[in-house]
């Protein structure tokens, strides 16, 4: 399972997040998505911790907390939904 961390500063680094979450247990992984076109941080991250109990404690404590002049939104990450619409594909040759 992983934790969603939203409303982050665009100046955030993996080390910054790791440092905050390490207070609640062992941080296994931090992923900060970036915009494909600009390479800029998108303002949210995902954190994986060693145990679910550690994740729960971090969520309980950090959700709504002020950090870097922003109110954090911290909760269990939900599976990604595929919102892309399919309009068919490939080349169609309707002449013949």
N, C-alpha and C positions, 0 to 999 in steps of 0.2 A: 504494500500500500504506500501511497505517497501523500504528501501534504501540499496543498495549493497555498501560495502566499501572494496576495494581491495588493495593489496600491503601493508598489515599491517606487523608490526614487530611480530615475534613469541613470544615476551615477553608481548604482549598486554593483558590487562584485560578489563572486562566489565566496571569497574569504569573509566578507562582511556577513553574509547569511550564515555561513558555517559557524562563525563565532557566536552569533546570537542563539542558534539552535543547539549548539554544543552544551549550553547550560542545562538542557533537558535530556541529554543522552548522547549516544554515538550517532553522528551524522554519516550515513553511508554515501550519499550522493546529493549534489545540488545541481539543478539544471535551470539556467536562465535563458529562455527563448529570446531570439533577436529577430528583428525585421529583416526579411530576405533582401529587400531593395536597399535599405539604408545601413543595415548592420547594427542599428541602435537597439538597445535593450527595450523590451516591450512593456515593462512595468509589472511583471509578475514572474514567479519562479515556482519550481517544484523541489521539494526536499524529501528525501527518503532517510528514515532513521532505522536503527537496529531493531527496535521492538515496537509493537503497536501501543504499548503502555507509554513509551517515550513520546510517540507521536501525539497521543491523546493529551498528555501533560503540556506539550508545546502548544497545541491548538488551544487548549483551555486558557493558558496563560497569555499567549500572544495575540489572540483574536481581539481586535479593537484597541490594542496597545499603540501608543505613539512611538514612532521610530523614524528618525531623519525627517522630522516635521510632517509625517504622514501617519494616518490611522491605518494600521495593517488589517487586512482581511485574511484570516487564516482558517482553513477548513480542510477536510479530507478531499483529496482530488477525486473528481468524477471521471469516468471513462470518456474519452474524446468522442464526440458525435460527428458523424460525417454529414455536414450540411451542404455539400456540393450537390447540385442537381445535374442529372444526366439528361442530355438532349439528344441521345443517340450518338453515333460516332462514325467515323470513317467517311470515306468519300462515296457519294451516291451518284450513280449515273442513271438518271431516269429518262434518257433520250430513247433508248431502244426497248 
